[in-house]
Amino acid sequence: MPYNRLDVAMRDLITSFSCPEAGDLIDRLARAAAAVAGTPYAGFVRVDVLRQEASCVHVHAPAGDPLRRWLAESGVTKELAATSGALRLARDVSVGEPGFLATPVPVVARDHMFVWVAGRGFCDGDEHLLGRFATAAGRAMEAACGMEAAVRLLRGVRAFRAAQQ
């Protein structure tokens, strides 16, 4: 294969393997989680199990929305750091509880993570559906990591091939 054809083929392959940036993927997944759950709010929380700490990775909610303050002040992220399964908190508007459901995202290539939705009361069916979504989200995150790794390897092959010419 002449070098020009190789260069074009490698460039096409790298372009087709290039995935959306991680932030864009997380944003799309959060928006989809909100749509699946029929809520206005969703997001991802990363958990450090050893230190029992959790931090919000992404929040799908308007800037300045009261839910953002609730997430920071309610202690719900600390509860996620201490649990290994799904977490469901009942909705109680009288005390400012929006209703919250989170489930672990089974991701091998990343830190322990939860996907959450909020804004209404949730039932067992919602928990099951969010669990299935979490599995799909985990697969998407793993695939994105794998594609990023493949792109790095292909760029190396392309660079070495160019150096040999």
Disulfide bonds with the S-S distance in Angstrom:
none
